Amino acid sequence: MPPSKSIHAAASAPDIRTAGIRTREVSLQRLLIAFIATGLFFLLLPGTFLGVWNLLAISGGHSATDVSPAWIQAHGHAQIFGWIGSFIIGIGFFSLSKMSGIQPFVLARGWMCWALWTCGVLLRWTTNIYGWHWRAMLPVSAVIEIGAFLIFFLSVGRKKRKQMESAKLKGQAYKREIWMKLALASSIGFLLTLVASLGATFYVALSSDTSALPHLLDERLLVLTLWGFITLAIWGFSSKWLPVFVGLRKPDDRMLLMALACVEAGVIAEAAGAARLSGVLLLIGAVGAVFGLNIFTSSERPPKTKGIHSSFPAFVRIAYGWMLFAAAATIWALVSDHAGGIWGASRHALTVGFISTMVFAIGQRVLPAFSGMRTLFSPGVMFASLLTLNIGCFVRVASEIAAYEDNVASAWSALPVSAILEMTGVTLFALNLLLTLLSRPPHEARLKEFQATTVVE
């Protein structure tokens, strides 16, 4: 064989061996992109657009009673489960599949989970909006969501059991890192939220005249969802990624476990009707998490902001500041609220100020890399999305307290401004991610260049 041919044969052997792995990785990235795109759809249309519509109606009538509670709950469900839930499940499947060697069964389960989850959340939203056979459709949508989540949860559990068994065979102790403990607690909170939601839909279907959950039941379910599920998930991601991305000191495991225990106790207290005890426990947990994650201490290493905007560390700290305010405002509301303004401000500070800011910041940092090592389309758009979101949140929180509690006319006029600012931030975030996902991954460009070179030779 001529030397040139033997060299080409040897060079092509690794390409053949890695072709299958590369194909499976691309399939995995497509699954993640499907979850991200679905989440962005729910964020923009059923979530944010409906939320702005609701707020315009509230501002025009100077009363929250001018909007159907079912529409408000539809907006919240789309934001929490359609957006955040889709992102978390997609990232979870991505991480699981990478760790387990991208097994084909994981991908098949992932697509089944995506289809069920999307259908369940969309059915819940349309049922709340249009009321079509809601006594049957509300429980059906909740059952579909639980089915989708169980596919995800059992897949994750299968991988963890294998890791534990492998460590046991090697004579090693299997030790969960703090981020894993927080992620596990969040996953359990996710499941409990879905189970509680199922119970609530059956209660409404059997005993109510409307598809909306009763106010008290909705409030208790929100505490479980926001604190017992999403907040814990963000703490878990923070303890794993912020020491690397922001250069923070290693998390304090004991402090974070204390914060976790306080939040779980606060959720239980809320469910038992002890609202004031719950508020105190949630505030203690929030403070403990900030100290445990070293959020407001100086960084030990320079932050890694290559490819994203340099304001990333600042917005992470701003987000945790919103979390502290939300927890403190909960206690303030228990003492002073008489028209729902402080309650609403507290909830908005947590959902938009903390949760959305963290997703905007972390999401634009990690999702492009997870989706084929892409580069974020525009760091400038990232900054604009975070800035407008937080300005809108500040206007909303301040005006909501003044409008609802003191009936200040200018505050009612500011509510639509806050909605437009927040919708602008959301649109910029979604646009930046979508344009990033539509771009060609670097490895595809290299492959095309290699193929072109091969043809020339």
N, C-alpha and C positions, 0 to 999 in steps of 0.2 A: 504494500500500500504506500503510495507517495506520502511524504511527510506532511504536506498540507492537509491531506484527507484525514490522516490519523489525528492531527491536532483538532480538526473540526469535529471528528467523532467523539474525542475525549471531552471537548467543550460542550457538545450537545447533550451528553449523558446527564449532567446535573440539571439541565433545563427540563429534560424529560421527567426526572424524578420529582422536581418541584412543581411541575405543571398542575398535578392534581391538588397539591396543597394550595397553590395560588388560586385555582378555581374555587375551592371551598372557602378560602378567605374572601374572595369577591362575593360569593353567595351570602356569607355572614354579614358583610358590609351592606349588602342590599337589604337584608332583614332589618338591620339597625336603621338604615335610611328610611325604610317603610314606617317604622315606629316614630322616627323623628318627624317625617312629613305628616303623619297622622296627628301627632301632637301639635304641630304648628297649625294644622287646619282647625282643630278644636280651639286652640288659643285665639286665632284671629276671628273666625266667624261665629260659631255657637257661643264662644266665651266672651272675648273682648267687645265685639260688635254689639251683642245683646246687652252686655253690661253698660255700654255707653248709652244705648237706647233707653235702658231702665233709668239711668241717672238723669238723662234729659227730661224724662217724664216726671221724676221726683222733683227736679229743680223747678220745672214749670208749674207744678201744683203745690210746691212748698210742703210736700208731705210724702212719706214713703208709702202711705196707704193707697196712692194713686197707681201703684204698680202691683200686678198680681204676684203674691209670694211664690207661686209655681214658676213664674218666669225668673225671679231672682234665684231660686234654687236650681233652675236649669242652667243659668249662667255659671253658678258656682260649681255644679257637677261637671260641666264642660271644662272649666279651668283646672279643677283639682284632678279629676280622673282622666278626662280626655287629653289634657296637656301634660301635667306632671306625671300622672300614672303611666302614660305611654312612654315618656322619656325614661322613667325609672325601669320599667319592664324591658324596654329595648336595650338599655345599657347593661341591665342584669343578664340578659341572654347573651350579649356580646362578651361580657367578662367570663361567664360560665363556659361558653363555647371555646374561647381562647385557652382557658385553663384545662379543658378536657380534650384538647386536641381537635376541636371542630368536628365532633362526631356527627354523622348524617342525621341521627335521631334527634339531636338537639335542634338542628335547622328545621326539621319537619314539625317538631313541637312548637318551635318559635313562630312559624307561619300560621299554624292552627291557633295559637294563642293570639296572634295579631288580628286574625279574622274575627274571632269571638269577642275580643276586647273592643274592637272598633264597632262591631254591631251592637254590643251591649250598651256602650256609652251613647251611641247615636240614638238607639231606641229610647233610652231614658230621657234624653234631651227632647226628642220630638214628642214624646208622651206628655212631658211637662208643658210644652208649648201649645200643643194642639188638643190635648186631652182625649185623644182617640182611644176608646176602650181602656181607659187608664187603670181601672180596677184590676184588669188582667195584665196589662202591659208593664206596669211598674214592677210587680214581682218577677215577671219574666225577664225584664232587663237586668234586674239584680242577680238572678240565677245565672244568666249568661256571663256577667262580669265575674262572678265567683268561679265559674267553670274555667274561664280564661286564666284567672289568677292561679288557680290550683295547678294548671299545666306548668306555669312558670315556677311556682313554689316547690312542687314535687321534683322538678328538674334540678333546681338548686339544691334541694335536700339530698338528692341522689349523689350529686358530686361531693357534698360535704361528708356523707357517710363513707364514700370511697377514700377520701383523704384521711379520715379517722382510722379506717381499717388498715390503710397502707402504713400509717405511722405506728399503729399497734404491732403489726407484723415486724417492723424494723426495731421494735423495742423502744420507740420514742414516744414522748408525751405530746399529744396533739394540743396545741395552745392557740386559742383564737386571739388575734390582735384586737385592739380596742375598736378599730373601725369595723371589724367583722362583728363584734358584739353589738355595736350600734346599728349596723345594717340588719342583723338578725332581729333585733328588737323592733326596728322599723318595719320589716317584712311581716312580723307577727301583728304589729299595729295595722298594717295594710289589710291583712286578712280579717282582723277583728272589725275594722271599719266596714268592709264589704258585708260581713255577716250582720253587723248592726244595721246597715243600710237595708239589707234584705228583710230583717225583722220590722224595720220602720215601714217599708213599703207594704208588707202584709197588714200591719196595723192600720195604715191609711186606707188600704183597699177594703178592709172589713168594717171600719168604723167611722170613716170621714165622708164628708160631702164634697171634698175637693182633693185634687191630686197633690197639693202642697202638704209638707210635713207640718205638724203643729210647732209653734215657735219654740217652746221649751225643748222638745225633742230634737229639733233642728240645731239648737244651740249646743246641746250635749254631744250630738254627733259631730259638730264642727270642732269641738275641743279634742275629741278623739282623733279626728282626721288630721287637723293642723298640727297638734302637738305630739300625739302618740304615733303618728305615721310620718308626715312630711318633714317636720322639724328634726326628728331623729335621723331620717335619711340624710338630710343636709349635714348634720353633725358628723355622720359617718363618712361622707365624702370629704368633709373638711379635714377630719383627722388623718385621712389618707393622703390627700392631695395638697393641702395648704402648706405643710412643711416643705414640700418640693417647689410648688409654684410661687409661693409668697416668701419662702425662706424662713418661716416661723420655727421656733424651738419645738422640740419633740413634745407631743401632747402629754398632759398629766393624766395617766390612766385612772388613778383613784378619783380625781376631781370629776372626770367625765362619767365615771360609773355613779358617783354621787348625784350628778346632774340627771343622769338617766333614771335613777331611782326616784328622784323628786318629781320628774315629769310624769312618770308612770303612776306615782301615788296621786299626783294632781288630777290626772285623767280619771282615776278611780273615784276620787273625791267628788269630781264634777258629776259623774254618773250616779253617785249616791245622793246628790242634791246638796252637798256641802260646798257651795260655790266660793265662799270666802276662803276656806281652807285650800281649795283648789287653786285660787288665784295666788295665794302666798307660796304654795309649793311650786307652781310654774315659774314664778319670779325667781325663787331660789335656784331652780334648775337652770334658768336662762343665765343667771350670773355665774353659776358654776361652770357652764359650758364655755362662756367667754374666757374665764380664767384657765380652764382646762385646755383650751385650744391655743392659749396665748395670743388671742386676736389683737389686743391693743398693746402688746409689747413690741419692741423694735425687732426687726428681722435679723437673724444671725447671718444670713447669706443674701446676696442680691436676688431679687425676685426674677423668675424666668418669664419674661414678657415678649420673647421673640415671636413675631408673627401676630401679636395682639397689641392692644393699646396699653401704654405704660401706666394708665390709671387703674388697671385691674386690681392691685392690692388695696388701693384707697376705697374702691367700691365694695370690696369684700368686707372691709371694716365698717363702712357705712351700713351695709346690710345687717351686720350684727348689732349695730347701734339701734336700728329699727326694731330688731327683735327685743332688745331690752326695753325700749319704749312701749312696745305692744304688751309685754308682760306687766309693766308698771301701770299702764293705762287700764288694764283689766281690773286691777284693784281700785283704781280711781273710779271706774265705772260702777263697781259694786257699792261704793260709798256715795257718789254724787250724781250718777246718771239718772235722768228722769224722762228723757225723750228718745233715747237710743243713739244720741250723737257720739258719746264717748265710747260706747260699745262698738259702734261702727268704725270709729277712728282706730280703736285698738285692733280690730279684725283686719282693717285695711293696711295698717302698719305691718302686720305679720304677713299677710298674703302677698301684698305688692312690695312693700318696703324691704322685707326680709327674704321671703321665698322667691319672688320674681327676680329681685336683684341678684340673688345668688345663682339662680338658674341662668340668667342673662350672662353673668360673669364667668361661671364655671363652664356653662354650655358652650360658649364661643371659644373657650380655651381647649376643651377636650374633644368635643364632638367632631371637629374637622379631622383631628388626628385619628380618631377611631374609625372614621369613614374613609379609610384608604390613604392616610397620611396627607390629607389635603391641607392647604393653607387657607386661613380665614380670608374671605373675599376682601374685607376692608376693616382694618383696625379703627379708622376714623368713624365708620358707621357704628362699630361696637361702642365707642365712646358716646356718640350721639344718642344711641338707644338707651344706654344706662343713665345718661344725664337727663334726658327728657322724662324717662320713667320716674326718676327720683324727684324731680321738680314737680311733676304731676301728683306724685304720692304726697309730697309735703303740702301742696295746695289742697288736696282732697282731705287729708287728715285735719288740717287747720280749719278749713271751711265747714267740714261736717260737724265739728264740735260747736262752732259759732252758729251755724244755721239751725241745727236740730235743738240745741240746748237753749240758745238765746234768741232765735228767730231773727238774726241779723240779715237784712235784705241783701247787702253786698256779698255775704257768704253764700246765699242761695245762687247768686249770679256766678260765683266762682266755681261752683260744682261742675258745670259743663266744661269750663276751661280745663279743670283737672282731668276730666274724662278725655278730652281731645289730646292733651299732652301725653297721657298714659297710652292712648291708642297709637299715637305717633311713635312712641318708644317701642311698643309691641310690634308694630309694622316694620320698623327698622331692624329689629332683632330677627324677625322671621325672614325678611328679605335678605339680610346678610347671611343667614344660615342656608337659605334655599340657593342663593347664588354660589355659595361655597360648595354645596352638595352637587350642583349642576356642573361644576368645573371638572376638568379631567385630572384624576389622581396622578402624581408624579411617576408612579411605576408604569402606568399605561403609556405615558409619553416616552419613557425610556424603552418600553417594549416596542412601540411603533418605530422608534429610531433604530433599534436593533434589527427589526424586520426589514426596514428600508436598506440598511447596510448589507444584510445578508443577500437581498435580491441583487444589489449592485455587484457583489462579489460573484 
